[in-house]
């Protein structure tokens, strides 16, 4: 992986584009989205049942935090 690609990936995961600083909220939400995608593919491929309650709690705590923050920020504008 070359330096340009690594920098772009780092910016995508950790850097908030508005403030140009490190954002742990963005990192958790991006990693949460990735984990959900991998888990969905895994459960679909292995045909295992999905626990909806566990997924709902995970989505609300990991992904919902950033999504709700974005919605509130857009309404303030």
TORMIMAR-209876 format. One record per atom (N, C-alpha, C): residue number from 1; x, y, z; residue in one letter; atom name. Coordinates in steps of 0.001 Angstrom, whole numbers. Example, Ala and Ser with C-alpha at 12.3 -4.5 7.8 and 13.67 -1.06 7.14 Angstrom:
2
{k:1, east:13190, north:-5690, up:7800, r:A, a:N}
{k:1, east:12300, north:-4500, up:7800, r:A, a:CA}
{k:1, east:13200, north:-3300, up:7800, r:A, a:C}
{k:2, east:12850, north:-2250, up:7080, r:S, a:N}
{k:2, east:13670, north:-1060, up:7140, r:S, a:CA}
{k:2, east:12900, north:30, up:7870, r:S, a:C}
//
This chain:
77
{k:1, east:848, north:-1176, up:0, r:X, a:N}
{k:1, east:0, north:0, up:0, r:X, a:CA}
{k:1, east:894, north:1239, up:0, r:X, a:C}
{k:2, east:683, north:2129, up:-959, r:X, a:N}
{k:2, east:1543, north:3301, up:-1027, r:X, a:CA}
{k:2, east:1098, north:4375, up:-32, r:X, a:C}
{k:3, east:1922, north:5398, up:136, r:X, a:N}
{k:3, east:1678, north:6426, up:1154, r:X, a:CA}
{k:3, east:421, north:7235, up:865, r:X, a:C}
{k:4, east:141, north:7512, up:-384, r:X, a:N}
{k:4, east:-1035, north:8303, up:-740, r:X, a:CA}
{k:4, east:-2309, north:7560, up:-373, r:X, a:C}
{k:5, east:-2339, north:6277, up:-665, r:X, a:N}
{k:5, east:-3523, north:5477, up:-351, r:X, a:CA}
{k:5, east:-3702, north:5344, up:1161, r:X, a:C}
{k:6, east:-2609, north:5161, up:1882, r:X, a:N}
{k:6, east:-2671, north:5052, up:3335, r:X, a:CA}
{k:6, east:-3163, north:6356, up:3962, r:X, a:C}
{k:7, east:-2697, north:7491, up:3447, r:X, a:N}
{k:7, east:-3130, north:8787, up:3963, r:X, a:CA}
{k:7, east:-4618, north:9004, up:3686, r:X, a:C}
{k:8, east:-5083, north:8641, up:2501, r:X, a:N}
{k:8, east:-6497, north:8784, up:2156, r:X, a:CA}
{k:8, east:-7367, north:7910, up:3060, r:X, a:C}
{k:9, east:-6924, north:6699, up:3326, r:X, a:N}
{k:9, east:-7670, north:5797, up:4197, r:X, a:CA}
{k:9, east:-7703, north:6331, up:5632, r:X, a:C}
{k:10, east:-6583, north:6832, up:6105, r:X, a:N}
{k:10, east:-6516, north:7420, up:7440, r:X, a:CA}
{k:10, east:-7439, north:8624, up:7546, r:X, a:C}
{k:11, east:-7436, north:9487, up:6530, r:X, a:N}
{k:11, east:-8320, north:10650, up:6540, r:X, a:CA}
{k:11, east:-9784, north:10223, up:6522, r:X, a:C}
{k:12, east:-10104, north:9193, up:5764, r:X, a:N}
{k:12, east:-11477, north:8708, up:5677, r:X, a:CA}
{k:12, east:-11969, north:8179, up:7018, r:X, a:C}
{k:13, east:-11104, north:7487, up:7742, r:X, a:N}
{k:13, east:-11524, north:6857, up:8998, r:X, a:CA}
{k:13, east:-11441, north:7805, up:10187, r:X, a:C}
{k:14, east:-10383, north:8593, up:10306, r:X, a:N}
{k:14, east:-10123, north:9317, up:11550, r:X, a:CA}
{k:14, east:-10293, north:10833, up:11504, r:X, a:C}
{k:15, east:-10216, north:11465, up:10356, r:X, a:N}
{k:15, east:-10185, north:12928, up:10292, r:X, a:CA}
{k:15, east:-11556, north:13490, up:9923, r:X, a:C}
{k:16, east:-12029, north:14433, up:10737, r:X, a:N}
{k:16, east:-13269, north:15136, up:10441, r:X, a:CA}
{k:16, east:-12964, north:16249, up:9442, r:X, a:C}
{k:17, east:-13644, north:16248, up:8303, r:X, a:N}
{k:17, east:-13309, north:17187, up:7233, r:X, a:CA}
{k:17, east:-13673, north:18629, up:7569, r:X, a:C}
{k:18, east:-14676, north:18847, up:8404, r:X, a:N}
{k:18, east:-15048, north:20218, up:8757, r:X, a:CA}
{k:18, east:-14005, north:20882, up:9647, r:X, a:C}
{k:19, east:-13554, north:20162, up:10677, r:X, a:N}
{k:19, east:-12602, north:20734, up:11631, r:X, a:CA}
{k:19, east:-11158, north:20371, up:11306, r:X, a:C}
{k:20, east:-10956, north:19418, up:10423, r:X, a:N}
{k:20, east:-9623, north:18942, up:10039, r:X, a:CA}
{k:20, east:-8829, north:18435, up:11252, r:X, a:C}
{k:21, east:-9550, north:17805, up:12176, r:X, a:N}
{k:21, east:-8896, north:17231, up:13350, r:X, a:CA}
{k:21, east:-9364, north:15793, up:13538, r:X, a:C}
{k:22, east:-8697, north:15086, up:14432, r:X, a:N}
{k:22, east:-9030, north:13687, up:14688, r:X, a:CA}
{k:22, east:-10378, north:13618, up:15402, r:X, a:C}
{k:23, east:-11225, north:12698, up:14963, r:X, a:N}
{k:23, east:-12557, north:12546, up:15538, r:X, a:CA}
{k:23, east:-12784, north:11090, up:15919, r:X, a:C}
{k:24, east:-12854, north:10842, up:17227, r:X, a:N}
{k:24, east:-13105, north:9466, up:17663, r:X, a:CA}
{k:24, east:-14526, north:9037, up:17305, r:X, a:C}
{k:25, east:-15465, north:9971, up:17252, r:X, a:N}
{k:25, east:-16838, north:9644, up:16878, r:X, a:CA}
{k:25, east:-16891, north:9129, up:15444, r:X, a:C}
{k:26, east:-16169, north:9785, up:14548, r:X, a:N}
{k:26, east:-16140, north:9348, up:13157, r:X, a:CA}
{k:26, east:-15475, north:7982, up:13041, r:X, a:C}
{k:27, east:-14391, north:7779, up:13779, r:X, a:N}
{k:27, east:-13679, north:6500, up:13719, r:X, a:CA}
{k:27, east:-14587, north:5352, up:14159, r:X, a:C}
{k:28, east:-15302, north:5551, up:15279, r:X, a:N}
{k:28, east:-16188, north:4495, up:15759, r:X, a:CA}
{k:28, east:-17327, north:4237, up:14788, r:X, a:C}
{k:29, east:-17853, north:5288, up:14183, r:X, a:N}
{k:29, east:-18966, north:5062, up:13264, r:X, a:CA}
{k:29, east:-18511, north:4371, up:11989, r:X, a:C}
{k:30, east:-17363, north:4750, up:11441, r:X, a:N}
{k:30, east:-16857, north:4097, up:10227, r:X, a:CA}
{k:30, east:-16523, north:2639, up:10510, r:X, a:C}
{k:31, east:-15865, north:2385, up:11634, r:X, a:N}
{k:31, east:-15547, north:1006, up:11988, r:X, a:CA}
{k:31, east:-16824, north:206, up:12282, r:X, a:C}
{k:32, east:-17821, north:856, up:12874, r:X, a:N}
{k:32, east:-19101, north:199, up:13127, r:X, a:CA}
{k:32, east:-19802, north:-197, up:11843, r:X, a:C}
{k:33, east:-19813, north:722, up:10874, r:X, a:N}
{k:33, east:-20393, north:393, up:9565, r:X, a:CA}
{k:33, east:-19676, north:-804, up:8938, r:X, a:C}
{k:34, east:-18361, north:-808, up:9028, r:X, a:N}
{k:34, east:-17586, north:-1917, up:8469, r:X, a:CA}
{k:34, east:-17899, north:-3236, up:9153, r:X, a:C}
{k:35, east:-17995, north:-3195, up:10475, r:X, a:N}
{k:35, east:-18304, north:-4407, up:11223, r:X, a:CA}
{k:35, east:-19692, north:-4936, up:10874, r:X, a:C}
{k:36, east:-20649, north:-4022, up:10729, r:X, a:N}
{k:36, east:-22002, north:-4459, up:10361, r:X, a:CA}
{k:36, east:-22024, north:-5091, up:8975, r:X, a:C}
{k:37, east:-21286, north:-4506, up:8051, r:X, a:N}
{k:37, east:-21242, north:-5072, up:6694, r:X, a:CA}
{k:37, east:-20625, north:-6458, up:6699, r:X, a:C}
{k:38, east:-19526, north:-6633, up:7408, r:X, a:N}
{k:38, east:-18861, north:-7937, up:7480, r:X, a:CA}
{k:38, east:-19776, north:-8952, up:8173, r:X, a:C}
{k:39, east:-20427, north:-8552, up:9267, r:X, a:N}
{k:39, east:-21316, north:-9458, up:9988, r:X, a:CA}
{k:39, east:-22504, north:-9861, up:9128, r:X, a:C}
{k:40, east:-23045, north:-8911, up:8365, r:X, a:N}
{k:40, east:-24176, north:-9228, up:7495, r:X, a:CA}
{k:40, east:-23784, north:-10256, up:6443, r:X, a:C}
{k:41, east:-22638, north:-10056, up:5820, r:X, a:N}
{k:41, east:-22167, north:-11008, up:4804, r:X, a:CA}
{k:41, east:-21900, north:-12370, up:5445, r:X, a:C}
{k:42, east:-21284, north:-12376, up:6625, r:X, a:N}
{k:42, east:-20991, north:-13634, up:7314, r:X, a:CA}
{k:42, east:-22284, north:-14395, up:7630, r:X, a:C}
{k:43, east:-23257, north:-13690, up:8216, r:X, a:N}
{k:43, east:-24514, north:-14356, up:8579, r:X, a:CA}
{k:43, east:-25275, north:-14824, up:7343, r:X, a:C}
{k:44, east:-25201, north:-14064, up:6266, r:X, a:N}
{k:44, east:-25874, north:-14472, up:5034, r:X, a:CA}
{k:44, east:-25182, north:-15689, up:4416, r:X, a:C}
{k:45, east:-23866, north:-15675, up:4415, r:X, a:N}
{k:45, east:-23100, north:-16772, up:3809, r:X, a:CA}
{k:45, east:-23262, north:-18074, up:4597, r:X, a:C}
{k:46, east:-23229, north:-17981, up:5934, r:X, a:N}
{k:46, east:-23320, north:-19188, up:6764, r:X, a:CA}
{k:46, east:-24756, north:-19554, up:7115, r:X, a:C}
{k:47, east:-25714, north:-18708, up:6722, r:X, a:N}
{k:47, east:-27148, north:-18922, up:6978, r:X, a:CA}
{k:47, east:-27442, north:-19090, up:8460, r:X, a:C}
{k:48, east:-26755, north:-18312, up:9290, r:X, a:N}
{k:48, east:-27013, north:-18312, up:10727, r:X, a:CA}
{k:48, east:-28075, north:-17260, up:11044, r:X, a:C}
{k:49, east:-28879, north:-17497, up:12075, r:X, a:N}
{k:49, east:-29891, north:-16500, up:12436, r:X, a:CA}
{k:49, east:-29234, north:-15234, up:13012, r:X, a:C}
{k:50, east:-29899, north:-14121, up:12803, r:X, a:N}
{k:50, east:-29393, north:-12839, up:13278, r:X, a:CA}
{k:50, east:-30224, north:-12402, up:14471, r:X, a:C}
{k:51, east:-29556, north:-12039, up:15562, r:X, a:N}
{k:51, east:-30253, north:-11542, up:16750, r:X, a:CA}
{k:51, east:-30548, north:-10051, up:16546, r:X, a:C}
{k:52, east:-31797, north:-9741, up:16263, r:X, a:N}
{k:52, east:-32196, north:-8368, up:15951, r:X, a:CA}
{k:52, east:-31962, north:-7436, up:17131, r:X, a:C}
{k:53, east:-32194, north:-7880, up:18355, r:X, a:N}
{k:53, east:-31996, north:-7023, up:19531, r:X, a:CA}
{k:53, east:-30536, north:-6598, up:19671, r:X, a:C}
{k:54, east:-29627, north:-7542, up:19487, r:X, a:N}
{k:54, east:-28207, north:-7226, up:19585, r:X, a:CA}
{k:54, east:-27787, north:-6243, up:18494, r:X, a:C}
{k:55, east:-28253, north:-6459, up:17276, r:X, a:N}
{k:55, east:-27918, north:-5560, up:16171, r:X, a:CA}
{k:55, east:-28491, north:-4170, up:16398, r:X, a:C}
{k:56, east:-29694, north:-4089, up:16932, r:X, a:N}
{k:56, east:-30314, north:-2792, up:17190, r:X, a:CA}
{k:56, east:-29518, north:-2007, up:18215, r:X, a:C}
{k:57, east:-29137, north:-2647, up:19297, r:X, a:N}
{k:57, east:-28334, north:-1970, up:20326, r:X, a:CA}
{k:57, east:-26994, north:-1538, up:19748, r:X, a:C}
{k:58, east:-26359, north:-2382, up:18975, r:X, a:N}
{k:58, east:-25078, north:-2056, up:18363, r:X, a:CA}
{k:58, east:-25210, north:-863, up:17425, r:X, a:C}
{k:59, east:-26244, north:-894, up:16591, r:X, a:N}
{k:59, east:-26439, north:197, up:15628, r:X, a:CA}
{k:59, east:-26690, north:1526, up:16326, r:X, a:C}
{k:60, east:-27519, north:1506, up:17343, r:X, a:N}
{k:60, east:-27858, north:2748, up:18038, r:X, a:CA}
{k:60, east:-26648, north:3321, up:18758, r:X, a:C}
{k:61, east:-25866, north:2479, up:19403, r:X, a:N}
{k:61, east:-24743, north:3004, up:20180, r:X, a:CA}
{k:61, east:-23543, north:3375, up:19323, r:X, a:C}
{k:62, east:-23229, north:2595, up:18339, r:X, a:N}
{k:62, east:-22028, north:2850, up:17546, r:X, a:CA}
{k:62, east:-22292, north:3780, up:16375, r:X, a:C}
{k:63, east:-23284, north:3459, up:15590, r:X, a:N}
{k:63, east:-23535, north:4210, up:14364, r:X, a:CA}
{k:63, east:-24503, north:5363, up:14600, r:X, a:C}
{k:64, east:-25479, north:5149, up:15442, r:X, a:N}
{k:64, east:-26492, north:6171, up:15680, r:X, a:CA}
{k:64, east:-25935, north:7462, up:16253, r:X, a:C}
{k:65, east:-24896, north:7359, up:17059, r:X, a:N}
{k:65, east:-24297, north:8544, up:17670, r:X, a:CA}
{k:65, east:-23864, north:9557, up:16625, r:X, a:C}
{k:66, east:-23129, north:9136, up:15653, r:X, a:N}
{k:66, east:-22649, north:10059, up:14610, r:X, a:CA}
{k:66, east:-23788, north:10507, up:13700, r:X, a:C}
{k:67, east:-24672, north:9592, up:13356, r:X, a:N}
{k:67, east:-25780, north:9947, up:12473, r:X, a:CA}
{k:67, east:-26686, north:10988, up:13120, r:X, a:C}
{k:68, east:-26997, north:10808, up:14390, r:X, a:N}
{k:68, east:-27835, north:11778, up:15099, r:X, a:CA}
{k:68, east:-27113, north:13113, up:15224, r:X, a:C}
{k:69, east:-25815, north:13093, up:15480, r:X, a:N}
{k:69, east:-25039, north:14332, up:15561, r:X, a:CA}
{k:69, east:-25081, north:15083, up:14228, r:X, a:C}
{k:70, east:-24981, north:14369, up:13118, r:X, a:N}
{k:70, east:-25042, north:15002, up:11801, r:X, a:CA}
{k:70, east:-26414, north:15615, up:11542, r:X, a:C}
{k:71, east:-27475, north:14907, up:11902, r:X, a:N}
{k:71, east:-28834, north:15415, up:11691, r:X, a:CA}
{k:71, east:-29056, north:16685, up:12505, r:X, a:C}
{k:72, east:-28636, north:16680, up:13759, r:X, a:N}
{k:72, east:-28798, north:17859, up:14613, r:X, a:CA}
{k:72, east:-27998, north:19029, up:14069, r:X, a:C}
{k:73, east:-26781, north:18777, up:13606, r:X, a:N}
{k:73, east:-25946, north:19849, up:13058, r:X, a:CA}
{k:73, east:-26565, north:20447, up:11801, r:X, a:C}
{k:74, east:-27171, north:19632, up:10965, r:X, a:N}
{k:74, east:-27804, north:20154, up:9734, r:X, a:CA}
{k:74, east:-29036, north:20983, up:10052, r:X, a:C}
{k:75, east:-29781, north:20611, up:11099, r:X, a:N}
{k:75, east:-30965, north:21376, up:11474, r:X, a:CA}
{k:75, east:-30592, north:22732, up:12056, r:X, a:C}
{k:76, east:-29426, north:22831, up:12683, r:X, a:N}
{k:76, east:-28971, north:24100, up:13269, r:X, a:CA}
{k:76, east:-28552, north:25091, up:12198, r:X, a:C}
{k:77, east:-28166, north:24608, up:11015, r:X, a:N}
{k:77, east:-27682, north:25495, up:9940, r:X, a:CA}
{k:77, east:-28759, north:26329, up:9362, r:X, a:C}
//
